[in-house]
Amino acid sequence: MSNERLRSALLAQGVTIQELADSIEVNPKTVERWITQGKVPYRRHQYATAAKLNVDVTMLWDDSRAVATSADLSKAEILTIYPHRHQVPNTLWREIYERAESRVDVLVYSGLWLSEDPLFHDLLKRKAEAAAQVRILLGDPDCDAVRQRGIDEGHRIMDGKIRNALVNYRPLFASHPEIGFRLHDGTLYNSLFRSDDEMLVNTHVYGIGAYMAPVLHLRRLPGGGLFDTYANSIEQTWSSARPVSDHDITGA
């Protein structure tokens, strides 16, 4: 039996099968089977579909699996897990921020590789000019946490990497003052990259660089708690961070 409720929800939102499949990272033929054959997707795909179409999940599927706990919803917020950051597709970082309409957040120590990307700079400018909130949080190059992170990764240059990133971002300070730049002195357990209700979480693992650590690709779902846990961390860090000074850039 076909799922006409799902078909109608797609039409009502003007979302194609291909667009839904791309959004929740499944094959379009899988979505077609949900519609034409009435196949019931995995729970995480149920909730991701409902979130994309802005409807209650029970409107689309009324089987017993649609009744979930907050733990189930939090699991459903995980779209993908990459064992190492270097395995994340190179384009994904910009793609999630391209989708942002109201919020762009970066919480890192240096994030040097992003600061070196001119396309990322252009993206930040466009989002700020479109009235999105853009915030870049880097580590305070003079703080103990930054010094210790360099030691933990087997080098002592983290402060230099941060100052390098600040030099790279410096043209934005004057041209786009609406882009927020602050420095934090906290111990980072994860580097966080938020775009509206989507986020990449790069975990930090003792003894290895962040590029070798796992990355979680999350999408916020109503009733879940995993995404909001990380989002709250960004807010708390921003509130206690300080503005950038010339000394932070030059070290002099």
N, C-alpha and C positions, 0 to 999 in steps of 0.2 A: 504494500500500500504506500502510495506517495505521501510525502510530507508537504501538504499544501500550505500549512502555517509558515514553514520555513521559506517556501517559494514566495508567499505574500509579503513576508517581512523583508526579503531582499528587494522586491519590487517597490515596497513602500519607502525604503531608504535609498533607492537608486543605486544599490550595490550589486555588481555583477558577481557571478560565480568565481571568475578569475580574481577579482579584487578581494573577495572573502578568503579564498584559498591563500592568496599571497599574504593577507593580513595575519592569518592564524597559522601560516606555514604548513599547509597540507597540499596534497595534489588536487587540482580542480576536479578530476574524475571522482575523487573521494567525496567532495561536496555534492557532485551530481548524484551519487548513490544515496546520499542522505535525503535528497529531494525525491528522486524518481523511484527509489526502492524502499524508502522509509528506514534506511539503516540508521542505527543510533550510534553516534560518535562516542569516543572516550569522554569522560566527564570534563577533563580540562578543555577539550575542544567545544563541548557544549557551552561552557561558561565564556570562553573566548568569543564564540560566535554570538552569543546573547549580548555581550558587551559591545561588540562591533556594530550590531544592529539596534542597540539601545532598547532592548526588550527584556522582559523577565524570562529566565531560562525555561520555566515551566510552560510558557506560551509556545515554545518550540518543541519541547519534549516533555512528556508527562510520565515517563517511566520512573521507577523507584530510584534510579541512579541520579535523578535530578535534584533529589533532596540531599543536600550536602552540609557538612559541618564547616566551621571556619577553617579547620585544618585542611579539609578537602579543597576549599576555595584558595587557600594559600598555595597549595601544591599546583593548582590550576593556573596560578599566576606565572609559573615558570614555563616559558616558551621553549627555551633551549639552554643546555649547559655545554660550554666549550671547555675541554680539559685544560687548555692553555690560551692565554690572551692572543698569542700570535696566530692561533687557529681561527680567530674571529675574522670573517670576511673583511677585507680592507675597506670596502664601501659601506659596511653596516654602520660605522660610527657616524658618518655624515648622513646616512639615510634616516636614522631615527631622529636626528635633529632637524632634518628637512621637513619631517612630519609635524614638528612642534608648531603650535599656534599661540600658546600663552606662556610657556615656561621652558627655559634652557638652563640647566645647571651642570656644572663640572666641579667635582670635589676630588682633588688629587694632591700629591706632593708636588710633582713637577709637570706631569703630563706632557713632557717635552715633544713627543712625536706629534701631538695635536697642535702645539704651538708653532710647529714648523710647517704646517699644512696651509698654504695660502687659500685653498678652497674652503677650509674651515673658518679662516678669518672672514672671507666673503660671506659665508653663511651667518656668522655672528652679526655682521653688519646688517644683513637683510632682515634677520629676525628682530633686532633692536629697532630698526626703522619701521617695522610692522607692529611695533608696540608690545612685543613679547618681553617678558622679564628675562634678562640674560645675566647670569652670575657665574663668575669664574673664581674658584677658591683654590689657592695654591698654599703650599706649606711655607711657614716663616723660615727663611734660610738660616736665621741665627738661633733657632730654638733647639732645645735638647732632643725633641722627638725626631726632627729632620736629621740631626747628627747621628742618632741611634739607628734610624732606618738605613742610612748609608752603610753603617757598620754591619747591620744585619744582612744586607745584600752583598757584603763582601767588598765594599769600596767606601771611599770617604768623600765622594763628590756630589752628594745629593744637593747640598746647598748651591754648588755651582750649576747644577742642572736647573734648579729653580730660577736662579738669576738669568740663565740663558733663556728660559721660557719667558721671563718678564721682559727681557730685551726684545724678544720676538713679538710680544703683545704690545710693546710700547707705542707703536703708531695708532693703536686703537684708543689709548688713553685720551689723546687730544681730539681725534676725529669723531669718536663716539663715546662721550663721557657717560651716556646712559647705560653703557655696559658696565656692570659691577665687577670690580676686581678687589678681592680681599685676601689677606694672609692669615692662616690659622696656625696654632702651635700645638694642636692635639695629636694624639697617636691615632693614625688611620689604620683601621682594620680592613677597610675596603676602599677602593677608589670608585666613585659613583658618577654616572653619566645619565642625567635625567632629561627626558623630553616629554613634557606633559605627563601622560599616564604610562609611559614606556621608560625602561631603564636598563642600562648595562651595569652590572655589579662585578667589578674585578677584585676578587678576594686577595688579601695579602697573606703570604705564607712565609714563615720564618726561614731565612737562609737562602731564598731564591728571589730573583727580580720579579716584579709584577707581571712582566710579559710572559713568564712561565707559569703563572698561577691561573686557576680557573676563572671563568666569566659566566655569570648567569644573565640571561636575557629575560626580563620580567615585563609583564603588562598588568596594570592594576585592574582588579575586579572588585565590584561592590561586595562587601562582606569578607573579603580576604584581608590578611594582615601583613603579609610578607613585604609587599611593595611599600606600604605605609611605614613600616619599621625603618627601612632605609631612607625613605623620604624625610622622616622626622630627624634622622641623623644629619641630613643636609641643613635643615632649618636650624638645629641647635648649633652646628658648627658656624654657620653664617652669622648668627646672632652674637657670637663671642669673638669673631675674627676682626682684624684691624685693616685700615686702608694701606695701600702700597706707598712707600716713600722712595726717594731717589737713592737712599742708602741701600735699600733692598735690591736695587738693580745693579748698582756699581760695587757695593761692598765697601765703599770708602766712607 
